[in-house]
Amino acid sequence: MEFLLDYGLFLAKIVTFLVAVVVLLVLAKSLNHKGATAKGELEVVNLSEQYKQTVEQLEHHLHDDAFLKLRDKANKKQEKEQNKQREKEMKQSAKSGDALSDTRDAHVFVLDFHGSIDAKEVASLREEITAVLAVAQPGDEVILRLETGGGMVHGYGLAASQLERVKQAGLPLTIAVDKVAASGGYMMACVADKIVSAPFAIIGSIGVIAQLPNFNKLLKKHDIEYEQLTAGEYKRTLTMFGENTDKARDKFKAELEETHQLFKDFIHQHRAALDLDTVATGEHWFGTQAKALGLVDDISTSDDLLVAAAKEKTVLSLHYVQKKKLADKLAGITGKMAESALLKLAERGQKPIV
């Protein structure tokens, strides 16, 4: 009798747990439906202030209190005079009936792009660039810290097009590469007015690749038939499960060559001085080698760029954060990774990678 009671209690716990899980999933789905149109938000960090605070913190260990007190007093006096002058100009504009002149200091807008294989980060990049273009004034500029080994052509093509918007708006664009800007990453980088690379950053890999496994022989070995129906001769060329033909291989290879030519044409459009016969072989180089070849313009780190900019201009870092749905947070990480891997495997079979 005691055993039955214990067993019943155990079952009750299991049922309670399952009900709780179901309730959470239903709640997550409901919240996702209600917030389906919710977007993300733009995070802005004043890197100039961060740099200033870092210097001041260290100076407190280098100078005595008397020096710091006099220095702070002088800085406050200068800031007060600047504010008075600005207020005077605004009052004069108001009296004359003119529109208030916006004489703010020049700004450097810093964006980051850490690209994945499908360049999904372009969703945030487009929002960040739209925000910058909405407020930018003459004298402002954009620095993009880029880190990616490339990926799908259409994704990185769109990312490069987003950077084109900055150029079309007349804003100077500098791209800083600390680690890697290869293949599709270099497609993005070549849009810039100036490319700055760390000495050992990986640059180049101007080529196209596509690869996929073929399980046809394994299926035949186990007497498993695979059928694929298409309308259109080249709707599908190479396949993972069917028997691939030389005609399909030739067609797919021709498509890769066409993509490679488009890639080279795009780079020539933005960096006409490059010797494409030398650099568009699919090879990659380290930063110092890339500079000798003309792939980059200067050897430096993004840190050096930003510190120099912070001394002269206001440097703002922008990051558009996508709001995650509750269901995404509750979903199993392992399942999402497996699904992502399968999707990438399937897409790589028909979509070239740059």
C-alpha positions in Angstrom: 0.0 0.0 0.0 2.8 2.4 0.9 4.5 1.6 -2.5 1.3 2.5 -4.4 1.1 5.8 -2.5 4.8 6.6 -3.3 4.2 5.7 -6.9 1.1 7.8 -7.1 3.0 10.8 -5.6 5.8 10.3 -8.2 3.3 10.3 -11.1 1.6 13.4 -9.7 5.0 15.2 -9.7 5.7 14.2 -13.3 2.2 15.3 -14.4 2.7 18.7 -12.6 6.0 19.2 -14.2 4.6 18.4 -17.7 1.7 20.8 -17.2 4.1 23.5 -16.1 6.1 23.1 -19.2 3.1 23.2 -21.5 1.8 26.3 -19.7 5.2 28.0 -20.3 5.2 27.1 -23.9 1.7 28.4 -24.4 2.5 31.6 -22.6 5.6 32.1 -24.8 3.6 31.5 -27.9 1.0 34.0 -26.8 3.6 36.6 -25.9 5.3 36.2 -29.2 2.1 36.6 -31.1 1.3 39.8 -29.2 4.8 41.2 -29.8 5.3 40.0 -33.3 5.7 43.5 -34.6 8.1 44.5 -31.8 11.4 45.7 -33.0 14.8 46.2 -31.3 16.4 49.2 -29.8 19.4 51.3 -30.5 22.1 51.3 -27.8 24.5 54.3 -27.9 27.8 54.4 -25.9 29.9 57.6 -25.7 33.4 56.2 -26.3 34.9 59.6 -25.9 33.6 59.8 -22.4 34.8 56.3 -21.6 38.3 57.3 -22.8 38.2 60.5 -20.8 37.1 58.6 -17.6 39.9 56.1 -18.1 42.5 58.8 -18.4 41.2 60.7 -15.4 41.2 57.5 -13.3 44.8 56.9 -14.1 45.8 60.5 -13.6 44.5 60.3 -10.0 47.4 57.9 -9.4 49.9 60.0 -11.2 49.3 63.6 -9.9 48.6 65.1 -6.5 45.3 66.6 -5.4 46.5 70.2 -5.9 47.3 69.7 -9.6 44.0 67.8 -10.2 42.0 70.5 -8.5 43.5 73.3 -10.6 43.1 71.2 -13.8 39.4 70.5 -13.1 38.8 74.1 -12.3 40.3 75.2 -15.6 38.3 72.6 -17.6 35.0 73.7 -16.0 35.8 77.3 -16.7 36.5 76.5 -20.4 33.3 74.4 -20.6 31.3 77.3 -19.0 32.6 79.8 -21.5 31.7 77.5 -24.4 28.2 77.0 -23.1 27.8 80.8 -22.7 28.9 81.4 -26.3 26.5 78.7 -27.6 23.6 80.2 -25.6 24.4 83.7 -27.0 24.4 82.4 -30.6 21.0 80.7 -30.0 19.5 83.9 -28.6 20.7 86.0 -31.5 19.2 83.5 -34.0 15.9 83.6 -32.1 15.8 87.4 -32.2 16.5 87.6 -35.9 13.9 85.0 -36.6 16.4 82.6 -38.1 16.3 78.9 -37.5 18.5 77.7 -34.7 21.9 76.7 -36.1 23.1 73.3 -35.0 26.8 73.9 -34.4 27.6 70.7 -32.5 31.0 69.1 -32.7 31.8 66.7 -35.4 31.0 63.1 -34.5 32.5 59.7 -35.4 29.9 56.9 -35.5 31.3 53.5 -34.7 29.6 50.4 -35.9 30.5 46.7 -35.5 29.9 43.8 -37.8 30.8 40.3 -36.6 29.5 38.3 -39.5 28.2 34.8 -39.6 27.9 32.4 -42.6 24.5 33.8 -43.6 25.3 37.5 -42.7 22.2 37.7 -40.6 23.9 40.6 -38.7 23.0 42.8 -41.7 19.5 43.2 -40.1 21.1 45.3 -37.3 23.6 47.0 -39.6 20.8 48.5 -41.8 19.1 49.9 -38.7 22.3 51.4 -37.4 23.1 53.0 -40.7 19.6 54.4 -41.1 19.9 56.0 -37.7 23.3 57.5 -38.5 22.1 58.9 -41.8 19.1 60.5 -40.1 21.3 62.7 -37.9 24.7 63.0 -39.7 26.0 66.4 -40.6 29.0 67.6 -42.6 32.2 66.8 -40.7 30.9 63.5 -39.3 32.3 60.2 -40.3 31.7 56.4 -39.9 34.1 53.7 -38.7 33.1 50.1 -39.1 35.0 47.5 -37.0 34.7 44.4 -39.3 35.3 40.8 -38.4 34.1 38.0 -40.7 35.4 35.2 -42.9 32.6 35.7 -45.4 29.6 33.5 -46.3 26.6 33.5 -48.6 26.8 35.8 -51.6 23.3 37.4 -51.2 23.8 38.1 -47.5 27.2 39.8 -47.9 26.1 41.5 -51.1 23.3 43.2 -49.1 25.8 44.1 -46.3 28.1 45.8 -48.8 25.0 47.6 -50.2 24.2 49.0 -46.8 27.8 50.4 -46.6 27.2 52.0 -50.0 24.4 54.1 -48.4 27.0 55.7 -46.2 29.2 56.6 -49.2 26.2 57.9 -51.2 25.4 60.2 -48.2 28.8 61.8 -48.5 30.1 60.5 -45.1 33.7 59.3 -45.0 33.8 55.6 -44.3 36.7 53.8 -42.7 36.8 50.0 -42.1 39.1 48.7 -39.5 40.0 45.0 -39.5 41.6 43.6 -36.4 41.3 39.9 -37.1 39.8 38.9 -40.4 38.0 40.4 -43.4 38.1 37.6 -46.0 36.0 36.7 -49.0 32.5 38.3 -48.4 34.2 40.3 -45.6 36.5 41.8 -48.1 33.5 42.5 -50.4 32.3 44.7 -47.6 35.7 46.3 -46.8 36.4 47.4 -50.4 33.5 49.8 -50.3 35.3 52.0 -47.7 37.2 55.1 -48.4 40.0 53.7 -46.3 40.7 50.2 -45.1 42.9 49.9 -42.0 44.3 46.5 -41.0 46.1 45.1 -38.0 49.5 43.6 -39.0 48.4 40.0 -38.8 44.8 40.3 -39.7 43.7 37.9 -42.5 42.7 39.8 -45.7 41.6 38.7 -49.2 40.3 35.3 -50.2 38.6 36.8 -53.2 37.1 33.6 -54.5 33.9 31.5 -54.5 33.3 28.0 -53.1 30.4 25.5 -52.8 30.6 22.1 -51.3 28.2 19.3 -50.2 28.3 15.6 -49.4 26.7 13.1 -51.7 25.0 10.0 -50.1 23.8 8.4 -53.3 26.1 5.3 -53.1 25.2 4.8 -49.5 21.5 4.8 -50.3 22.0 2.4 -53.2 23.9 0.1 -50.9 20.9 -0.2 -48.6 18.4 -0.4 -51.5 17.0 3.0 -50.8 15.6 4.9 -53.7 15.7 8.7 -53.9 13.4 10.7 -56.2 13.6 14.4 -57.1 11.2 16.1 -59.4 11.8 19.5 -61.0 10.4 21.7 -63.6 13.1 23.5 -65.5 16.3 21.9 -66.7 18.6 23.6 -64.2 16.2 24.1 -61.2 18.5 21.8 -59.4 22.0 20.8 -60.5 24.1 19.0 -57.8 22.2 17.1 -55.2 23.0 15.5 -51.8 21.0 12.3 -52.4 20.6 11.8 -56.1 23.3 10.7 -58.7 25.1 13.8 -59.9 26.0 14.0 -63.6 28.9 15.7 -65.4 26.4 18.0 -67.1 25.2 19.2 -63.7 28.7 19.6 -62.4 29.7 21.7 -65.5 26.6 23.9 -65.0 27.3 24.5 -61.4 31.0 25.2 -62.0 29.9 27.8 -64.6 27.6 29.5 -62.1 30.6 29.7 -59.6 32.7 31.3 -62.3 30.0 33.8 -63.0 29.7 34.7 -59.3 33.5 35.0 -59.1 33.5 37.4 -62.0 30.8 39.5 -60.4 32.8 39.6 -57.2 35.9 40.8 -59.1 33.9 43.4 -61.0 32.6 44.7 -57.7 36.1 45.0 -56.2 37.4 46.7 -59.3 34.6 49.3 -59.1 35.7 50.3 -55.6 39.5 49.7 -55.8 40.4 50.1 -59.4 44.2 50.1 -58.7 44.2 46.5 -57.6 45.8 43.9 -59.8 42.9 41.4 -59.8 45.0 38.7 -61.6 47.2 38.7 -58.5 44.8 39.1 -55.7 41.6 37.4 -56.9 42.9 33.9 -56.8 41.2 32.9 -53.6 44.4 33.3 -51.5 44.5 35.3 -48.3 47.3 37.5 -46.9 48.3 39.0 -43.5 47.8 42.7 -43.1 51.3 43.8 -43.9 51.3 41.7 -47.0 47.9 43.0 -48.0 49.1 46.5 -47.7 51.9 45.8 -50.1 49.4 44.4 -52.6 47.1 47.4 -52.2 44.3 45.4 -50.5 44.4 47.8 -47.5 45.6 51.3 -47.0 47.2 51.4 -43.6 48.5 49.2 -40.8 46.9 50.0 -37.5 44.4 48.6 -35.0 40.9 49.9 -34.4 41.9 51.0 -30.9 44.5 53.4 -32.4 41.9 54.8 -34.7 39.3 55.4 -32.0 41.7 56.9 -29.5 43.0 59.4 -32.1 39.4 60.2 -33.0 38.3 60.7 -29.4 40.9 63.4 -28.9 39.3 65.6 -31.7 35.7 64.5 -32.1 32.9 62.9 -30.1 33.0 59.2 -30.7 29.7 57.3 -30.4 29.3 53.5 -30.6 26.0 52.4 -32.0 24.5 48.9 -31.7 21.0 47.9 -32.7 19.8 45.1 -30.4 17.1 42.8 -31.8 14.5 41.9 -29.2 14.4 38.1 -28.7 11.0 36.4 -28.3 10.4 34.4 -25.2 10.0 31.2 -27.2 13.5 31.7 -28.6 14.9 32.0 -25.1 13.0 28.9 -23.9 13.9 26.8 -27.0 16.5 24.2 -26.6 20.0 25.3 -27.6 21.0 21.9 -28.9 18.0 21.6 -31.2 18.6 25.1 -32.6 22.2 24.2 -33.3 21.3 21.0 -35.1 18.7 22.7 -37.1 21.1 25.5 -38.1 23.7 23.0 -39.1 21.3 21.1 -41.3 20.1 24.3 -42.9 23.6 25.5 -43.6 24.5 22.1 -45.1 21.6 22.2 -47.4 22.1 25.8 -48.4 25.8 25.3 -49.1 24.9 22.8 -51.8 23.2 25.3 -54.0 24.3 28.7 -52.7 27.9 29.8 -53.4 30.0 31.0 -50.5 32.3 34.1 -50.8 
